[in-house]
């Protein structure tokens, strides 16, 4: 539990330094932490007409978030896996990418960091566009393909039509295309020299680099779940549905 009174009196800079998650929670409430580093949480909440206890409760909630392990996800059917991945896509697009974009475009620090911020302001929007395109393509093609397999399995298509659908655009094609996106943040990682900053770097830069690194780790885990769980399950589902359809056609 967090001590509400101590937190309310503390400057934003101190709170964020002690727990970088606080920066993301403030962003969730529409507050750019780097603009109010010297203000207390009480002052910021008063300015934005936010109940400070609600914000602290949200911080506690974020601190308790625990992602399911690959082993736990493996035990669930493919529909649950797709639903989980869709929720992660939504979180990436609606929370994490806007948070990172807001920091990259808004942080103002000493001249020593102007070069790297300038480069990130060019590179990151290109990464975001590519990443969102990748997500939309994955959902419109792969996720819809899985949905189609379930519809065929539920006899929602005539046998001959189902066979034609199954033999066109197999899941394995999506799997091959997916491999090309396994290291989407390589350019940003190189630009930031592996997210390295000197000890005396501004707190806003430390938060930015930390959040970029956390996001990259999340993307790696996300890709591993897709590569090692989703695609194998989808390929097996496709094989099983195709086997059943061919058996029905032979028996007719």
Secondary structure, DSSP 4 states (H G I P E B T S, - for coil): ---HHHHHHSBHHHHHHH-THHHHHHHHTT--GGGSTTSBHHHHHHHTT--HHHHHHHHHHHHT--PPPHHHHHTS-HHHHHHHHHHHHHHIIIIIHHHHHHHHHH----GGGHHHHHHHHHHHHHHHHHHHHHHHHIIIIIIHHHHHHHHHHTT-S-HHHHHHHHTSS-HHHHHHHHGGGTTTTHHHHHHTTTT---TTS-HHHHHHHHHHHHHHHHHHHHHHHIIIIIHHHHHHHHHHHHHHHHHHHHH-
